[in-house]
Amino acid sequence: MWSTSERNRRPLYPPSDRRASLVSQMGLLVALGLVLQIIEGSIPPILPLPGAKLGLANLATVIALVTLGPWEALAVNVLRCLLGGLLRGSFVGLALSLTAGTAATLVMAALYSLWPRPFSLTGISIAGAVTHNAVQLWVAMWLVGFPALKYYLPYLLLIALPTGFFIGVAARRLALALNRAVPGEVG
C-alpha cells in the first residue's frame, strides 16, 4: 500500500498509461475519420463540381491536431487514408487521398504551431482545404497526364473556402467541448 505522502508524489498516470491513452484516442479519431469518409462517399454529391466534397473525414485530422498534436494528427491522417484506400480498393483514390491529406495536414500543423497564432482554427482548416484541393489536382494531373485539368483549380479553390470554413467551425466547437485550447480563443 502507498502511504499518503507517496500517493501524493506519484504521477496520476504512469507513462505506459499515457501511451495507451494516446493510442486509444488516435484509434478513435481514425475510426471517426473512416466512418465520416464512408458516410460522405455513400451520399449523392452535394456540390455541383465533380470530385468536390465537404471533406468530413478531415474533421478527425483537425481534432487530432488540436487535442493530440501535429505528429499524431499526421498519423491519424495517414492511417485513415491507408485504411480508406484499402476499403475502397482504389489505388488512384489512395494516391490522391494520401498525398493531398498529408500535404494539408503538414500545412495545418505548421500554421497551428506558429506562436503567436496568426490564424484561428477556422483559418487553419481553410488553409488545409485549399492545400488539399490544390495538391489533389496536381497529383491527378500527374497520374492521368492531362495538364488541362489545371483550369479546374479555381473552381476547386472556391469550393475549399466554404468547406474548410465548415470543418473549421465544427472542429472548433468540438475542441471547445473537449476543453482544449483553440487558436483565437481567450481563456
URPEZI-V302478 format. One record per pair of residues at least 12 apart in sequence whose ideal C-beta (glycine too) atoms are under 7 Angstrom apart, sorted by the first residue. I is the first residue (numbers start at 1). J is the second residue. Records with the same first field share a line. If there is no record, write none. Layout:
BEGIN
I=J ; J
END
This chain:
BEGIN
22=68
25=68
26=64 ; 68 ; 72 ; 75 ; 76
29=60 ; 63 ; 64 ; 76
30=60 ; 76 ; 79 ; 80 ; 83
32=60
33=57 ; 60 ; 61 ; 76 ; 80
34=80 ; 83 ; 84
36=56 ; 57 ; 59 ; 60
37=57 ; 80 ; 84
39=56
40=53 ; 54 ; 56 ; 57
47=159
49=155 ; 156 ; 159
52=156 ; 159
54=163 ; 166
55=129 ; 132 ; 163 ; 167
57=80
58=128 ; 167
59=167 ; 170 ; 171
60=76 ; 80
61=73 ; 76 ; 77 ; 105
62=108 ; 125 ; 167 ; 171
63=171 ; 174 ; 175
64=76
65=108 ; 109 ; 112
66=121 ; 171 ; 175 ; 180 ; 182
67=175 ; 178 ; 180
70=109 ; 112 ; 113
73=105 ; 109
74=102 ; 105 ; 109
77=101 ; 102 ; 105
78=98 ; 102
81=94 ; 97 ; 98 ; 101
82=98
84=97
85=97 ; 98
92=143
95=139 ; 143
96=136 ; 139 ; 140
99=135 ; 139
100=132 ; 135 ; 136 ; 139
101=132
103=131 ; 135
104=128 ; 131 ; 132
107=127 ; 128 ; 131
108=124 ; 127 ; 128
111=124 ; 127
112=124 ; 183
117=183 ; 184
119=183
120=183 ; 184
121=168 ; 171 ; 172 ; 175 ; 182 ; 183 ; 184
122=165 ; 168 ; 169 ; 172
124=168 ; 183
125=164 ; 167 ; 168 ; 171
126=160 ; 161 ; 164 ; 165 ; 168
128=164
129=160 ; 163 ; 164 ; 167
130=157 ; 160 ; 164
133=156 ; 157 ; 160
134=153
137=149 ; 152 ; 153 ; 156
END
